[in-house]
Amino acid sequence: MIACYTLGMRNMKSILSVSVPLFIALLVRVPLIDGSFWLDEAAQVLESMRPLSQQLDIGADFQPPLFHVLVHLLTRWGVEEWWLRLASLIPGLVTIFFTYRIGMLFGKTEKRQHIIGFLSSMLLSLSAFHVYFSQELRPYALAACWATISWYVLLRAQQKKMWNMRDRTCFIFCSIAGLYTMYVYPFLLISQFAFLVFSHTKEIKKHLQDAGWITLGFLPWVPYFLFQLKVGRTLQHTLPGWSTVVSTPQWKALPLVLLKFFGGGVKIDMSLQDIVYFGVPIVFLSYAVWKSRHTLSRALLLWLGLSLFLAWLVSFIVPVLAPKRVLFVLPAFFLLITQAILSLKQKSVWYAGIALCLVYQGMGLVSYWTLPYMQREGWRESIAAIRQQYSAGTSVAVFGFTEPFAPWIFYERNKNFRFPTASFSSFPLVQKEVEQSFATLESYKTILIFDYLRDLTDPSRLIESWVETHGFEQKTIIQTKNMGFIRVYERNTFISVKN
């Protein structure tokens, strides 16, 4: 169904033009693709490794099931990091392809169409933000893929001035797939139906029918969604600080999305350096958008603007707006930037503007490749270092959570002698439970305490208090990549561990 839209590229110039950004996109997405899984990715793998009959049992993960099923199919052939991340890498490349195709729909001349398609897809291919989530074993890139294909269908239908059965079928399919991929996808659907109402007023009846089919397609999942919502509320009640970890303060959510889109994953704390770094492109792009405001595509404005605005409004009730969750508007962001710059009269100015955007995307990529804080958590390396330095017979790893974290479970799953662990039945921790859970730890010589997320689960540092009052002394701290410290406690008097 989707392939039929690619067959229209019979023009060799179009094929060559889109091949360049696609090749570059693949090239820049290879580095770090085999890096360690972080918390959410490892949890995704563990859930997807279960039998197919259990793939709908995802109450703890507030996401629909499509990505889980897709990853489950991949796990049948392997669970290597690079292999499973193809579930995001391939949709990311498809998104770039259809961004090019959408760009080809704008412009009065064929040359201008090729330029818009090429430049917008190049910016997306080099985007450090898109690169990162094209390597992330989570559904963000897949949702962006469905969004870009469906928008291409709509815009192509508008250009043809007909909304035929093939277009409707493809649009309905992508929309249902998007709803089964991410729960924030309805914001995009609303922007699309707003566009349909404005652009195809004579087809209102068909649009209502399409909306009905899309709604009907998602209805079977509604009971599961309500259950996940209940589980999520329970987590927020049990662990109030969790909301601040997974969401962004409302006052800076919208500007942060746009800055992350343009600058990649760099830390933004509004220092003087940040103001200078982002100020130059912000001033230039604001000028370009303002000068071209009468020529910018209404579809792109709705895709980007309305989708983000709706997510921001809903975030006053449920915190849903975060840059990664609205990755599906990133193609519209670069298409609008390209269209705005190319609308400027002076060619020297838009040459400089495009060069500026390309340079910033390149700098974002280099930062991602070279700065550890922009990369994923190094669980695989940390676990390997622990096993090399400490004996699994005399040491125990302690987590301030209800079980060892998902990356630990994943990377320890095939070991002949698994490293002993200790965790707790509930959180935040209380003194009585720490005493009960740690009753068996006195027989170990070394206790390794993971700081990971303990600001939420053990803010009073009850774990350290227990070990320090039971004869253990902190000997060293293991530095990790983006996981916090691992605190190593030892005692001189050693009692052999009981089997």
N, C-alpha and C positions, 0 to 999 in steps of 0.2 A: 504493500500500500504506500509506504513512505518512499520506497525506491522509485516509484513512478514520477516523483517530483525531481529526481536527480537526472532522469533520462533526457530532460529538456536541454541539457548542456551539450549540445552537439557542436557548438562553436569552439574551435580549437583554442582561440584566444581566451575564452572563459575558462576552459579546462586548465590551461597553463597558469592563468592568473590565480586561480584558487589553489593550485598545487603548491605554489610558493609558501603562502601562509600555513597551509596544512603541514608541509614538510618541516617548516621552522617550528610549528607548534609541537609536532612529535619530537623533534630534536631537543627542545628545551624542557620537555616533560619527562625525559628519561632520567636525568640526574635526580637522585634522592627517592626515586619511585620504589626502591627496595629497602627504604628505611624502616625502622622499627614501628610497629603499630602503637598508637597511643590508646588512651583509655576507651574512647568511644569506638574506635576501629576494632580493637580487640573484643569488646563486647559484641559488636556486630558479627565478627567472625564466629565467636562461640555460639551465638544464637543461630546463625546460618548453618553451622556444622550439624545441628540437630536434624533428626529425620524430617522429611517433607511434611508429615502430618502435624509437626509441632511448629511450623513456620508462622502460623497465625497466633501463636501463644507469645505475644510480644507486649504484654501489658506494661512492662517496665521501660520500654522504649517508645517515647511519644512520637512515633512515625508510622505511616501506613505500611502494608506488607510487601509491596512490589519489589523494593530493593532487597529485602530479606530473601525473597524467593530467587531473585536473580543471582545473588551471592551464593545461595545454597547450591544452585546448579554449578557454579564455578568451583565450589569446594569438592565436588566429585572428582575433579582432575588434579587438585592440588590446593594447598593453603599457603603457598609462598606469598610474601607481601606484594611483589610486583605483579603476580598473576591475578590475585584478587582485586587489586586496584585497577585492573582493566575495566572493571564494572563502572568506574568513573572516567577513566582515561578515554575510552571509546566514545561515550556520550559527549565528552568535552570536545573531541575532534569533530563530531557531527554538529555540535553547536557552532563551531567556527565555520564549517562548510555552509550551513544555512544562514549564518550572519552575512557571509559573502553573497549568498543568493538574495537575501533581503536588500542588501545594499545595491544590488543590480536593478532593483525595482525603482530606485530614485534617480533623478537626473533627466534632463531634457534630451541629452545626446547619448549615444552609445559609449562614447569615450568617458563622459562624466559618470555614467553608470558603472563602468569598469573601475574607475578611480575610487568611487565611494565603496564599492564592494571590496576592492583590494585593501584599501587603507583601514577600513573598519575591522575587517577580519585579521589584518596584521596586528592592530592594536590589541585585539582580543587574544591572539595567539601568543603575544609577548607579555600579556598581563600577568604579573606575579600572583595576583589574587586568583585569577582563573587557573593558572598553573597549579597552585597549591591545592585547590579543590578538585582539579582534574586528577589529582593523586590521592585524594581523600576517600577512604572506604566508607563513605556516607552518601546519602541520596541527593546532595545538593546539585552536582553536575548533571545527574539524570533528569531532575526537575527542570533545569535550564534547557536541556536538550528538547524535552517535550514542548516547552514554552516557545522556543525559537522555531521549531518545525510548524507549530500551530499558527504562529504569527505570519510565517511565510505563506501558509495556505490562505490566510485571510487577506493579506496584502496582494497576493497574486490574483485572488478572486476579484478583489476590487479593481485591479488593473484590467482584467478581462471583462469586468462589469457583468459577471454572472457567478452564481453561487450554486454550482451543480452538485449532483449526488456524490461524485468522487471527492470534491472538496469537503462537503459536509461529513462524509464518512471518516475521512482522515482527521478532520478537526475534532469530531466526537471521540475518535479513538485516542488521540493525543491528550484530550482534556480528561478523559476517564483515567488514562495512564498517569497523568500528572496528579490527579486527586489521590491515586493510590501510591504516589511517590512521596508527597509532602503535604502536610496539613495547611500550609500557608499558600498553596497553589490557588485557592479560590480568589485571592486578591488579584491574581493575574487574569483569571476568568472574568471577573467583573470588568476589568479594563477592556478585555476583548469584546464582551457583549456591549459595552458602551460604544466601542468603535463600530460594531455591527449596526447598532441602532442609528448612529449618526451617518454611516456611509451606505447602508442598504435598507433605507426606510421602507421600500416596497417589499422587502423580504421578511418583515416582522414575524409573520406566521411561521416561517421556516426556522427563524432564530428561536422562537419559543419552543418549537418542537425539538430542536437541537438541545436546548437547555433541559427539556424534559428527559431526553434520552441520557444526557450526562448525569442528571440527578438520579435517574433510575439505575444507572450503572454503578453508582456509589452507595446506594441504599443498603445493600447487603453488609457493608462494613460499618454502618452507623453504630450498631450495638457494641462492636469491638472498640470503636472510637470513644464511646461514652465510658467504657470500662477503663481505657487508658487515661482519660481525663480524670477519673476518680483516683487512679493510682498516682497521677501527677500531683493532684491536690493533697493527697496523703503525704507525699514526699515533701512538699512545701511546708506542710504543717509540722512534720517531724523534724525537718532541717530548714528552718526559716532562712538561713543565710544562702541557701542554694540558689534562690532567685537572683541574687546579686552576682552569682558566678556565671549563670547562663544567660543573663540579660544585660542590657545597657541602660543607664539612666535616660529617662525620656527626653530630657532637654538636649542631650547631645546625640541621640540615636540617629536622626536623619543626617546631620552633617558628617557623622562618623562613617555612615554607609558610603557616602559619596567620596570621602577622603580615602577610605580603604579601597574602593573601586579603582581610584586613580593611582594611589601610592603603594598598593600591595599590603603586606602584613606588617609594615613598620609600626613601631610603637608611636602613638600620637598622644603627647601630654601637653600640647600647646606651649612648648618652650619657645624661646626666641628663634632657635634653629628650625623648629617646626613651622613657625609663622613665615619665616623666610622661604623654607623649602616648598611649602604648599602655596604661599602667597602669590608667587610668580604665575604658576599655571591657573590659579583660581581667578586672578585679575584678567588674564588673557582670555580664558574660556568664557568668563562672564561677559566680557566685551563681545566675543564672537556670537554667543547665544543671543545677546540683546540686539545686535545689529541684524541678525538673521531671523528674528522672532516671527516675522510674517511668512517666512518660507519653510520653517521647520515642519516636519511631518506630524500631523495630528496623531497618527497611530503610535509613533515613537514617544510622543509626549504622554499619551495615555498609558502606554506600556511601562514607561519609567515612572512618570509622575503619579498617576492614579494608583498604581500598585503599591508604591512606597507610602503614599499618603494614607491609604486604607490600613496598611500594616502598622503605621505609626499610630493611627487613631485607636485601633484595637488594642495596641500595647498599653493604653491607659488602663485597660481592664485585665488583659492577659499579656505578659511581656513576650511578644513574638518577634519584634523587629531586631534583627542582628544582620550584619553584612552577609554572612554565609547563607542565611536562610532566604535571602532575596537575591541569590545569585542569578535567578532567572530574569532579572532586569538588566544584568550587566551588558548583554549584547546591545540593548537599546541605548544604554549609556554611551557606548563607543560609536554606535551609529549616529546618535545625535551630535556628538562631538565632531565627528567627521563631516557631517552635513553642515554644521554651523561654521566650521573653519573654511570649508570650500565655498561657502556662500559669500565670503569676504571678497571685495572687488580686487584688491591688490594681490597678485600671485605671490609676490615676495613675502607678504604677510602670512598667507596660508601655507607656504613652504616652511616658514619659520614655525608656525603653529603645529604642523604635523611633525616636524623634526623634534620640537619640544616634547610632544606627547610620546613619541617613540623613544626618546632618550630617557624619559621618566619611567617608562615601562621597563626599559633595559636596566636602569639602576635598581628598580624594584626586584628584578630577577637576580641580579648579582648579590643584592642584600640577602635574598632568600637562600641562595646557595652558600653564602659565606658566613652569615650570622646565625649562630646556634639558637638564639632565642626565637627566631622566626620559623624554626623547624619543629618537628614533632618530638614528643617525649621519647627519651632513649631507654625504654624498658629492656629491650633485648640486650643492649650492651651492659646495662647495670646489673641485670641478672647474671650474665656471664661473668662479670667481674666479681660478684659476690661468691659465686660457686668456685671461682679460682682462688679466692683469698681465704674463704672460711669453710670449715667442714660441715657437711649436712648432718653429721652425727652428733655434733656438740653445739650447734648454733640453731637459732630460730628467728624467723622474720616476723615482725609484728606490724599489723595494719590497724589503724584506727577506724575500722569499718566492719560491716557484718560478715565479710569474707575477704580473702585476698582479692586484690583488684584484678580485673579481667586480663590485662596484659601479663601479669604474673601467672595466672592460670593457663593462659595460652602458651607461653614460652616454657612452662614447666610440665606441660601435659604428657610429653613422651619420655621424660627422664626416668631411668631405672630406679633411682633413689631420689625421690622428690624432697626438696628442701622443706623442713618442718615450718609451719606457720601458725600464727595465733591471731584471732580476730574476735569480734564481739557480736552479741545477738541483737543489739539495738544501738542507736545513737540519738543525740549526743551522749557521750559516756558519763556514767556516774560512778562514784567511788566503790559502791558495793559490787557492781558488776566487774569492775577491774580486778578487785580482790578475788572474786570467784573464778574469773576466766584465767587469771595468772597463777592459780594455785600450782599448776604443773611446770611453770617456767623456771622454778628454782633449780631444777636438775640440769639446766643448760649452762654452758660456760659463757656463751656469747649471745647477746640479744641485739638484733638489728631492727631499729624502729624507723619506719618510713614516715616522713613528715607529710607525705602526699595527702592533701585535703583535710589535714587534721585541724586547721584553723576553724573548720566547720564542725567536725565530729568530736574533737577533743580540745576545745579552746582553753580549758583549764590546765592542760598538759598533765592529766592524771597518770598517763602511762609512764612518763619520766619520773613522776613522784614515787610510783610503786617500785620501779627498778632501783632507784637511788636509795630507797629505804630498805631494800632487801640485799644489800651488799654489792651492787653493781656500780661500776664507775665508767663514765664516758671516756673512751680511749681515743676515738677519732671520729671524723665526719666524712662520709663519702659524698663527693660532689657528683651530681647527675645532670643530665641535659633536660631541663624544663620539668623536673619531677620533684624539686625541693631536695632537702638533705636526707641522707640515710644515716642515722645516729647509731654508732656502734658502742655498746656497753659490754664490759667484761668484768669478771671477778677472778681473783687469784685462787681462791679455794674452789676446786672443781669436784662436783659429785657426778659420777657416771650416769648417763641418761638411761632411764628405764625403757625397755622395749615393750 
